[in-house]
Amino acid sequence: MIQKAGQTALSVVSELGELSAFSLFAVRGFFRQRNRVAKLALAIHEVGLRCLPIVFIVGLFTGLVMGLQLYYTLLKFGAESALGTAVALSLIRELGPVLTALMVVGQAGSAMASELGIQRNDEQIDALETMSIDPLGFLVGPRLVATFICFPILTAVFDLVGIFGGYLTGSLLLNVDSGVYWNRVFESVTWADVQGGYIKALVFGFLTISICAFRGFHTHRKASFPGVRGVSESATRAVVWSSVSVLAADYLITSFLL
């Protein structure tokens, strides 16, 4: 049992080392590529614009639900006027970065892992290496750089739409004064809260896209099955491990920021 535990620990450390080297080499390789702006624009479209509708919808309904739940919770303490504070801080500090990352993983991360896995199985990545083109910088680097641009913006959109959803529920349905709601939002939110949310967004974005790209890129080594079944396995594991890493990183970052 001790031997198995040690082997598992060594395997985890080795995997983390591979993932770190993979991400660093990908970012370094991107800045050595030609036509970097065009590649970055395509990556921003993939990671950012394509995920914007789902982030908008999920943010709106999250705010609507939070407005309902928090109103009846605060009503028990006679503090329903604090609804704006509760909704805004909950979204900006926690739910906004976490749910945004999970939505991007489901939308862009799974597609990225599948695409890279197919390119690996079709030997397209080997062809790039044969032509002396760095596949990490060409395929993965632009997507990692795009995360530093897209994730904070998507998180801000989620937060704003969610706060507006809380306003719709609280003020239009539950008769909370709209002036009180927005006044509490503006008074309670500080730059430290926004900064903490952006830090989480950057960390979550780098983790999720790195894991998804790593799983897809190394499908031939990491998957248990060859061919199409291996690609589906890589995409599934990429989504699962990315989601777990987001929740684990959220706890660690929150413990340091508080």
N, C-alpha and C positions, 0 to 999 in steps of 0.2 A: 504494500500500500504506500509506503514511504517512497519507494522507487517510482511508482506511477505518479505520485504527487510532484516529485522532482522533475520528471520528464515533462509533465504538463506545464510546470512553471518555466522550464527552459524553452518549451515550445512557444509559450506566450511571449516571453522576452524576445525570442528570435523573430517572431511575427511582428512585434512592435518595431524592432530594429529595421526589418525589411520595409515596413510601411513608411517609416521616417526617411530612410534613404531614398525610397521610391519617390516620395513627395518632393524632397529637396532637389533631386536630380531632374525631376520634371519641371520645376519652377526655373532652375538654372538653365535647362535646355531650351525653355521657351524664349528667353532673352538672347539666345544665339540663333534663333530661327529668322528666316526672311519673311516678309509680309506679316509681321507680328500683329499689326493693327487689324488686318482683315480676319486673321484667325481669332483674335480676341473678340471682335464684333460677332462672329458666328457663335462663339462660346457664350457671350452675354445673351444672345437670342435664345440659346438652348437652356441655359441655367436660369435666366432672369425673365425674359418676356413670356416665354411659354408657360412659366409657372405663375405668372401674375394673376390670371383669372381664378385659379384654384385657391391661391392665397387670399384673394379678395373675398371669395365666397365663404371660405372657412372662417376668416376673420370676422365677417359680418354676423354669421350665425353664432360664433363664439361670444361676441359681444351681446347679442340678443339673449342668449341663454344665461350669461353671467348677470345681465341686468335683472332677469327674473329671479334667479337663485339668491343673489346677494340682497335684493330688495326685501324678500321675505325673511332672510336671516337677520338683516339689520333692523327690520320692523319689530322683532322680538325684544330688541334693546332700545327701541325708540330712537334709533340713529339712522333712519332712512335717508336723511339729508346727506349722509356721508357716502351715498351710492357712487357718486362721481370719483371720489378718492379710491374706493375699493376697486372699481372697475379699471381705472387708469393704472394704478400701481400693480395690480395683478397681471395685467396685460404687458406692461412695459418691462417689469422685472422678470417675469417667468413665462407666461403662456405665449407671448408673442414670439420670442426667439425659438422656443421649443417647438411649437406647432408649425411655425414657418419652416424650420429645418426638416421636420417630419414630412411635410407636404412636398418639399423640394426633393427629398429622397424618393418618395413615391412617384413623383412626376419625372424628374430628370435623372436621378441616381440609378434607378432600375434600368432606364433606357440606355444610359451610358455604359453600365456593366454589361448589358446584353450586346451592345454595339461592339465594344472592345473584345468581348468573348468571341463573337462571330469573326471579327477581323483576325483574331489569333488563330482560330480554327481554319480559316481560309488562307492562312499564311500571308496575309497582307502586311502584318507587322514584320515578318521575316523579310518580305520584299523591301520594306523601307530600310531595314538594316543593311541589306545587300546594296542598296543605292547610297549608302553612307549618310542616311537621314536618321537623326536621333528620334526614335518613335515616342519616347517619353516627352520630349519637348514639342514634337509635332502633334501628338494626339491628346496628351494629358495636361501638359503645361498650360495651354490657353484656358482650359476649364478650371484649373486651380486658381489662376490669376483672376478669372471672372468671378469666382466666389467672393473675393474681397470687395468687389464692386456691387454684386447683386444681392448678397445676403443682408447687409445693413439696410438697403433700400426696400427689399421685400419685407423685412421685419418692421420697418417704419410704416409701410402701407398696412400691414396686418394690425399694428397698434392703433393707427388712426381710424381704420374702418371698424375695429372692435370697440373703440371708445364711442364712436358714432352709433354703433348698434346698441350699446348700453344706454345711450341717450334716447334712442327710439323706444326701447322697452320702458325705461324709467320715467321719462317725461310724457310720452304720448299715450302709453297704456296704463301706467301706474300713478300718474298725476304727481310725479316729483317735479318741483319747479325747475324749469330749464335753466334759469339764471343761477340757481343754487348748484345745479349739477355741474355746469361748466366752470363756475367759480371755484368749486372744490377741486376740479381737475387741474386748473391752472395753479392753484395754491399748493397742492400736494406734490405735484411732479417737480422734481429738481433735476439739475443736470447730472448729478451722480446716478440717479435712477436710469436716465437715458443712456449714459455712458456704460453702465453695467449691462444694459440690454444689447448695446452694440458690441461690447466685448464678447458676450455670449454668441451673438450672431456670427462674428468672425471665426470664433473657435469652432462652432458647430458646422459652419460651412466648410472649413478646411478639413475637419474630420470626416464629414459625410462624403464629400466628393473624393477625398483621398481613398477612403475605404472602397467605395463603389468602383473607382478606376482601378485600384489595385486588384480587386477580385476579378474584374473583367479582363484585365491585362494578363493576369497569371492563371487564366482558366485552365490551361494545359497542365499546370502543376498543382493547383489547389482543388480542382473539381474531382469528384470521385468517379465520374463517368465521362467518356469521350463524346465528342460531337454535340448535337443540339441539346441533349439532356444535360451535359456538363455546363452549357451556357445558361440554361434555366436554373441550374443549381447555383451557379456563381451569382446570378442576379438575385435569387432569393436570399442567399447568405449575405450579399452586400446590403440589401435593405434591412435585414434583421440586425446585423452587427452595427450598421450605421445608426439605427434607432436606439440600440442599447448604448452605444457610445455617446449619443446626445444626452440621454438621461443621466449617465454616469458623470459626464463632464458638467452637466447642469448642477449636480450636487456639489462637485468639487469647486466650481467657480463661485457658487452662491456662498459656500462656507468661507471662502477667502474674502469675498466682497462685503459680507455682513460684519 
